[in-house]
Amino acid sequence: MTFNRRTFLGTAGVAAAGTLAAPMVQAAGHGKPRVVVIGGGAGGATAARYVAKDSKGEIDVTLIEPTRTYYTCFFSNLYIGGFRDLSSIGHTYGGLASDYGINVVHDWATGVDRDAKTVALAGGGKVPYDRLIISPGIDFVDGAVPGWDLSAQGKMPHAYKAGTQSELLKRQLMAMPQGGTYVMVAPPNPYRCPPGPYERISMVAHYLKNNNPTAKILIADPKPKFSKQALFEEGWEKHYGGMIERIGPDFGGENVSVNAADMTVDIDGEVVKADVCNVIPAQKAGAICDAAALTEGNWAPVSGHTMQSRLDENIHILGDATNQGDMPKSGYSANSQAKVAAMAVRGALTGSKVFPAKFSNTCWSLIETNDGIKVGASYKATDEKIAKVDGFISQTGEDADLRQRTYEESVGWYAGITADMFG
């Protein structure tokens, strides 16, 4: 399928216009059902838009998101590689307010009182809800990489939350000395965007090949294998022969510590001096899920039928934060899950029809100019989990025309999903 804005959006109708409301919803005398959405990314922005659009004014929707410009993690690697500029992955919320009447509150959600059904804001306010949708993305597991914590992200960026971290990593890449060493500490499963670290390696290699061709890239990886591995390794050999070395767990890739002050990485006792060190730690559900006591282990368990929390039926949780079954943690997954949650919320609050949940996902990656690859699947909800139905993946040895079409398809998808998120 060729993806573009029209095919991704389908036959979505035009919603009634609205304006940006004051950053507080009053409980007293409120006649309409109230839906609050925490997190304005691929899950949260989509859910807010679909609840508002399809309820046609029957539901009051508040979106809580601290940033005024949201930078997508998907396609941020292409910014690092020089294929996009930063502004092209930045999106604002004015359209959700003006076109769909969503009350956009730029503040941090710091807690959830599940008994009182209110969300606490860093600014001191409380926002009441009848249904709450949480799509907070990821946070990092403390101590996952010895020697690294958030205080070290200024020297050893993760760039796994896009925006300033992406800018920092790109500046460091551009400042590397000729013949220098770029080290990535890759994350253990599960984590956001399974092919993401390896697309990033490809984009770093693309930049270095053209600007610093004697530089080296080293990956310390705790996983025995990774998404699209054969495709990436074929592409690395074809385009960047000799530049990239990966050390997996059999050779010490899971026994890694770092020293940000010295810019060194210790891999199973061997100390490597890094000119750039990209540390992507183990991940967990965004902090608000822990604050609301909605997690078991590192993730929030949900029902695939409705994306409802298995710990609170009045809360739906989306995207990277969830333990939902077979779907990968990706922007496409979050967008797909958001539509299921929005339908379930409307059904619960207005009695509208709810159809059986179905999901889809595709993850595209760029290896080199016009050399795009993809993996994806369709899914259905069972009582136990979101279960994979069927899937597809690019093949090694594909011709250049097919790879170019795959990349162009990803560009069309990006335009489509961001229109679906922000209107």
N, C-alpha and C positions, 0 to 999 in steps of 0.2 A: 504494500500500500504506500502511495506517495502522500506524505504528510505536509499540510500547509495550514494556514489559519482557518480556512473554511472547513476542511475535512475534520480537523480536530474539534472545532466548536460544534459541528453538526448543524442542527436546525434550532439552536438556542434562540429564544425570543428576546425582545427588547423589554427591559423592566422599567417601571415607573421611576421618574427622576426623584432625587432627594438632595439634601444638603448636609454638610458636615455639622453634626450636633455637638453640644457641649460635652466635655469628657466626664459625664456622670449620668447614670440612669437612676431615676427616682422610683422607689418601690411603691410608695403610697399612691393609691388611686389608679394604679396602672392596669388598664383593661386588657391589653394585648399580651399574648405569651411572649416571654423574653428569652432570647438565645444569646449567649455570650460565647465568643470564640477567642481563645488565647493562642496567639501565634499567627503571623501574617505571611507565611510561606506557601509552598505548593499545596499543603493540606488546608491550612487555616483560611487563607484568602479565598480559595476555591469554595470551601464550605460556607463561608459567610456570604459569598456572592450567590451561591445556588439557593441557600435558605431564603435570602432576601428576594431574589429574582422570582423564584417559583411560588413563594407564599403571597406575592402580589399585595404586600402591605399588611397582611394578617399577622405577621410576626415582627417584633422589634429586634433588630440584630445589632449587637455591639462587638466590634473587633478590637482586641487589645494587642498592640504591637509596639515595642519601644522605639524602633527605628522608623524614620520618616522615608528613607529610601531603602528598599530591600534589594540586596544583591543575591542573585541565584547562585547556589553552589554548583548546580549543573551549568555547564559552559564556562565556569570560572577558570578551568584548566586552559581553555582556548584563549582566554585573556593572558594567562601566564606565558603561553606559547607565542603570542603576538598575532593571533587570528581574530581577536575581538578587542575592542577598547572597553574600559571599565564601565563607561556610561551605557553601553549596549546590554549589560546584564543588570542594570539598576532600574528599579521600578517603584513608583509611588502609589499612594492610596486615594488620591483625589477622585478618581473615577468611581471607586466603590462607594464613596460618600455621595457624590453628586448624582450619579446615575442610578444607584440602587438604594439610597437612603440609609446606608449603613453608618452607624455611629462609630467613627474610628477614633480610638483613644490611644495616644502615643505615650505609653507608660509601661512600667514593668509590672506584671502580675506576680505578687510575692507569696500568695497563699490562697487556699480555697477552704471555706467553711462549708463542709458538705451537709451539715445539719441545717444551717441557716440558708444555704444555697446563695452564698455571696463569694465574690472574688475580691481579695484585698489588693490594692495598688500601692506601689512604692511611694506615690505622692500623698498617700493617706486616705484615699477614698475607698469605698466599697461598691461593687457593682452586683446587683442581684440577678439571678437567672432562674428560669424554669428548666432549661436544658443548657448544659455546658459542653462545648467542643474544645478539646485541647490538642494542639498540634505544635509542640514546642521544639521539635528537632532534637538534637543531641547535646549532651555535655560529655565531659571526659572523666574517666575513672581515675581517681587519685592514686598516685604511685604506680600507675600501669607501666611507665618507663622510668626506672630509677634515675634520679637526677633531674627529672623534668616535672614541672608543674606550670600552672598558668603564669607564674612570675617569670618564667623562662621564655614565654612565647614571643617576646620582643627580639630575642636573639636566635631562637630556634622555633620559627613559626610553624603552626599546624596548617594554616590556610584551609581548614576544613569547615570553617564558617566564613563565607565569602565576604568581601569588602576590604577593610583595612588590612586584614591578614593576607589577603591575596596581593594587595599592593606591596606590602612589606616583602613577601617572598619574591615577587618579581624584581623589586629593587635590588635585593640581595643577589639574585641570579645575574642581573645585569652588571653588578659590581664585582663579580668573581674574577680573580686574577687568571690570566692565560695559563692553561694547563691545570687549573684548580680542581677541587673535588667537591662534588655535590652528593650528600648522603641523605637518603630517606630512611626513616624508621617506620616501617609499614605497620598497620594495625592488625590485631587478631580478629577473627570472626566473633560475632556479627558486627557490622559497622555500616555506616552510611555509604551508599553507592559502591558496591563491590568492585567494579572495574576502575573506580576513580583514581586510586593511587597510581595505577599503571598507565592510565591515560596521562596523568600528570608527568610521569617519567618520560613518556613519549613527547610531550610538549616541551619539557625542559631540554630533552635531547635535540629537538628541532631547533630551539633557540641556540644551544651551544654549537651545534653543527655549523650554523651560519655565522656565529659570532665568536666562538671560543672552541675551535675544533679539536684541540688537544686536551680538553677537559675530560674528566671521568665522572661517571655516575655509579654510586654504590647503593644497593637496596639491602637493608637488613630486615628480613621478613620472617615472622614467627609461624607463618602458615606453610604447610607442605605444598599447596597448590592455590591458584587464585583464578578469578573469573576471566574467561577468554585467554587463558594462559598461552595456548598454542598460537593464537592469532597475534598476541602482542609479541611473543618471542620471535615469530616469523618476521614481523614487521621491524623489530629492533635489529635483527640480523641484516635485513634487506637495506634499511635506511641508515642505521647507526652502528654498523659493524665495529665491534671492539670497544665501544664507548660505555656500555652498560654491563654491570656485573650484579647479579642477585645472589645473596647468601641466604639460603633457606634454613629451616630448623635443624636439618641433618648436619649443617656445618656451623652451627652456633647462632643462627639468625634469631632465635628466640631468647638468647641470653645476652641482652643488650642493656647498657646504661649509657648515660650522656653526662657531660660536664659543660654547661652553657658558658661558664666563665672562661674556660680554655678552648671552647669550640672543638671538643673531642668526643668521639663515640667509641665505647669499649664493646667490641663484638667477641664474646666468648674469650676474653682475655687479651685480644689484640686491639690496641688503641690506634684509631684512625683520626688524623687531623682533618677537620671539615672546614671548607670555606663557606659552604652553605649547608645547614642541617635542618631538614624538614621532618619534624617529629609528629606523627599522626598516632595518638595514643588510643588505647582501648576506649570504647564509648558506652554510653548509657543514655536512658531517656532524659530529656530536658528536665532541669531541676524542679520545675513546678510540679512534676508528677510525683517526685519524692515528697515535696512539701505537702501535697494533698493526700499522701499515703495511698497512692494508686499503683505502686510498683510491686513486683515480686522479683527479687534479684535486681538486675539492672534495667528491666524493661516493664512496660505496662501491659498486662494481659487484657485482651479484648475478645469480644464475639465477632466473628467475621460476618454474621448476618446483618448487623447494624453498626459495627464499630463501637458498641457500648463497652465501657469498662466492665470487666467481670467482678469488680469490687464496688461499683456504684452505677446503678441503672440510669441515673440522671446525667451521667457524664459519658461522652463519646471521645475516644482518643485516636489520633490519626498518625500515619506516616512513620518516620524514623523511630519514634519513641515506643512503638508497640511491639509486643510479642504476639503476633497474629497467625503465624504458620509459615507458609512457603514463600510468600512474597518478599523480594529483596527490599531493603531500605533505600528508596529512591524518590526523586521528585515526581516521576510518573506514577509510582505506586501511591504516594500521598494524595495526588490529584484524583486518582481513581477511587481511593477509599473515601475521600471527601464527598463525592457525589452520593455514595451509598449512605454515609452518615447524614447528609443533608436531607435525603429522601426519608430516612427513618425518623429524623427529628420532626420534619413537617407532618409525617403520619401521626406521630405521638401527640403533637400539639394542635393539629387542625383536623385530623381524621382523613387526610388525603391518602390515596392509594399507595401502598408500598409494594414494590416488585422484588422478586428474589435477587439477592446481591450477586453481581458478577464484576470481575475485576480484570484489568490488563496492565502490562508493564512492558516497556522496551528501554534498554539502556544502550545508547550509542556512544562510541568512543572514536576519537581521531588519533591516528598513529603518526601520520605525516600529511603534508598537503594533499587533499582530496583522497586520502586513504582512510576511509571510514569503515568501521565494523559495528556490529550490533548483536544483542542477545535479548530475548524477550519470551513472554508466555502469557497465557490466559489462565484465569483462576475462578474458582467458585467457593461459596461459603458452605462449610459443613458445621455440624454441631461442635466439632473439636477444633477446627482451625480454618483458615483460608488455604484451600488445597489447589495445587497446580493441576491444570487440565491437560495442557499441551504446551510445547515451546518450540523455539527456533534459535539458530545461531549462525552467524557468518561462517564461512568455510575457509580454511587455508587454501592458498593458490587461486583465489578469485582474481578475475581480470580487473584492470585499472578502471574501466568504464563502470563496472558494478560497484566498485569501492567509491568512486566519485558520486554515483547516485545515492549510495548509502549516506555519505556525508551530507549531500544536499537534502536528503530526507530529514536528517537530524536538524538542519537549519529551519526547515518548514515546521517541524514539530516544536522547536523552541518558540517560534512565533505563535503557534497555536496554543501551547500550554500557558504562555504568559498572558495571552489575551483571555484565556479561560480563567486565569487567576484574578486578573486586575480589570477585566472588562475592556 
